[in-house]
Amino acid sequence: MQSLQPLKSQQKFPQWRTIAADLVLLGTPQTNVLLFDQARGGLLEREKEVQVTYSPFVGEYQALNLIASDTASLAMAWNEAAR
C-alpha cells in the first residue's frame, strides 16, 4: 500500500491506493486489509474463492484474489486459478 486514495470518490470503498501493478492477494477479508477493503466496497462475491477485480486500487491494474483461511484452502484456490 502507498496511501489512501488521493481523491474522494462517490463510492466510499476501496479506499487504499497501492503501487501501479497487478496484484495477487492471499488470505481472507479478516486477515488481509486489501481484501477487506474490496469486500466492504461490494467488489468480492461471498461464495467464490478465486476472483479477479478490475482496477480496485489503481486504474488499469487488476487484482487476483485467492481467498482462503489455511494452506489447504489456498492450494485449492491456486489450483482453481491455474485452470
C-alpha positions as CSV (number, residue, x, y, z in Angstrom):
1,M,0.0,0.0,0.0
2,Q,1.1,3.5,-0.7
3,S,-1.6,5.6,0.9
4,L,-5.3,6.3,1.0
5,Q,-6.8,7.3,-2.4
6,P,-5.7,10.9,-3.3
7,L,-9.2,11.9,-4.5
8,K,-12.5,11.3,-2.7
9,S,-14.9,9.3,-4.9
10,Q,-18.6,8.8,-4.7
11,Q,-18.0,5.2,-3.5
12,K,-16.7,5.0,0.0
13,F,-14.5,1.9,-0.7
14,P,-12.0,0.7,-1.7
15,Q,-10.1,3.5,0.0
16,W,-6.5,2.2,-0.3
17,R,-4.0,3.0,-3.1
18,T,-1.3,0.5,-4.0
19,I,1.7,0.6,-6.3
20,A,0.8,0.7,-10.0
21,A,1.0,-3.0,-10.7
22,D,-1.3,-6.1,-10.9
23,L,-1.7,-7.7,-7.5
24,V,-2.1,-11.2,-6.2
25,L,-3.8,-11.1,-2.8
26,L,-3.9,-14.0,-0.4
27,G,-5.9,-14.6,2.8
28,T,-9.4,-13.6,3.8
29,P,-11.1,-10.3,4.4
30,Q,-10.5,-10.9,8.1
31,T,-6.7,-11.3,7.6
32,N,-5.9,-9.1,4.7
33,V,-6.8,-5.4,4.7
34,L,-6.9,-5.1,0.9
35,L,-9.3,-8.0,0.7
36,F,-11.4,-6.4,3.5
37,D,-11.4,-3.1,1.6
38,Q,-12.7,-4.8,-1.5
39,A,-15.3,-6.8,0.4
40,R,-16.8,-3.8,2.2
41,G,-16.9,-2.0,-1.2
42,G,-19.0,-4.8,-2.6
43,L,-16.4,-5.9,-5.1
44,L,-16.0,-9.5,-3.8
45,E,-18.6,-12.3,-4.1
46,R,-19.1,-14.2,-0.9
47,E,-19.0,-17.8,-2.2
48,K,-16.1,-17.6,-4.6
49,E,-12.5,-18.5,-3.6
50,V,-10.9,-17.1,-6.7
51,Q,-11.9,-13.7,-8.1
52,V,-10.5,-11.0,-10.3
53,T,-11.3,-7.4,-9.6
54,Y,-10.6,-4.7,-12.2
55,S,-8.9,-1.5,-11.1
56,P,-9.8,-1.9,-7.4
57,F,-6.9,0.3,-6.1
58,V,-5.2,1.9,-9.1
59,G,-6.7,2.3,-12.6
60,E,-5.8,-0.2,-15.3
61,Y,-4.4,-2.7,-12.9
62,Q,-6.2,-5.8,-11.7
63,A,-6.1,-7.9,-8.5
64,L,-6.3,-11.7,-8.4
65,N,-7.9,-12.5,-5.1
66,L,-7.2,-16.0,-3.6
67,I,-9.5,-16.2,-0.6
68,A,-8.5,-18.9,1.8
69,S,-8.1,-19.3,5.5
70,D,-5.5,-22.0,5.6
71,T,-2.8,-23.7,3.5
72,A,-5.0,-26.5,2.1
73,S,-7.7,-24.0,1.1
74,L,-5.1,-21.8,-0.5
75,A,-3.7,-24.7,-2.5
76,M,-7.2,-25.5,-3.8
77,A,-7.8,-21.8,-4.7
78,W,-4.5,-21.7,-6.5
79,N,-5.2,-24.8,-8.5
80,E,-8.6,-23.4,-9.5
81,A,-6.9,-20.2,-10.6
82,A,-4.4,-22.1,-12.7
83,R,-7.2,-23.8,-14.8
